Amino acid sequence: CCQIPLYGIRSSSSADPFYWMRVILASNRGTLMELGISPIVTSGMVMQLLAGSKIIHVDQNNKEDRALFQGAQKLCGLLITIGEALAYVMSGMYGDVKELGAGNATLIILQLFFAGVIVLVLDELLTKGYGLGSGISLFIATNICENIIWKAFSPTTINTGRGTEFEGAIIAMFHMLVTRTDKVRAINEAFYRQNLPNIFNLLATVFVFVIVIYFQGFRVDLPVKYERYRGHSSTYPIKLFYTSNIPIILQTALVSNLYFFSQLLHKRYPTNFLVKLLGKWQEQERGASVPVSGLAYYVSPPTSLAEILYDPFHALFYLAFILITCALFSITWIEVSGSSPKDVAKQFRDQHMEFKGFRKQSVIKVLERYIPIAAAFGGMCIGALTVVADFMGAIGSGTGILLAVTIIFQYYEMFQKERGSE
């Protein structure tokens, strides 16, 4: 679905207002996966908001209430899918509605709706236990990995100033080696060609994958004992990536919203001083607008070493912004998600657990010594790895690779746990 184009669209080459959000929405422009997981996420947020504000009363311990709540969430997802499909078509994202005609417009809405239904059904299958993990995580990881594979092996040809070239980096390299007489120049171009995926980008992607997997193994195992079972002991692991990929998801969501509103304002009020301060945008060839000045420019990643050398302040500002926001989001997340030292200490008390060599009252002090540091430093490490991936020009962006690796590693741990319980 990520590469199957929508039938009947007239134009998808204009600037894409959702370009920066597509990584966390698992969506591809102009394809059946245009909406991605946004209906699932939005319906979940709406229902949780209604339940949290007591507008609807749900007892999650009651099986019937829980089933009714999940059914209402799916219905809400279907309604949001129709609403988003209508909004995309009526806004002129695929060309003027008058040019499309009623038949084509209806056909595009139906395609988006049925693709959305397939995504909802697949998510429901995973929720019901016919697979591992959550549908949202799986869709995000699959979309990012598909993007990397596509850019490595895509057979699509693109007409550049140097002639027709294959989009896929590996296919382009073999094509150049076969068709060019100067083999050294062909290899050099395959490794460093501009505006299309190259072999160096692919190697940078593999390098970042390996580094992130290596860092996933960093943890501190604290020995614990059980009050009720004497002689029985185990360990409580505190990982370096204590909050997993949450900091980078929140940071991406923040920046994506900044980009979205900055683009809308710049399109409507391009001469306004405050709008220019927020961000000035320039359209590129392949349907993407890029910030060229203002706050949006400084929080966007430099795409090459040449760009870093040309504007080192931009690179330093981006690095500081990523590290600080990831650390702050990580620390905030442990407080709101129930994984702070106080919450973990309560779990220890409920399960009658305590640390070896420490008194029962010292549990929270031991946890306070490790958890906030792991959260802040882990968030900064995730941010630093994202920056390294962006600076090296890794395929799929640093954020995308971090999300893919952390999700895949979570699935690996789930799989190992399932095998261990058999």
Disulfide bonds with the S-S distance in Angstrom:
none
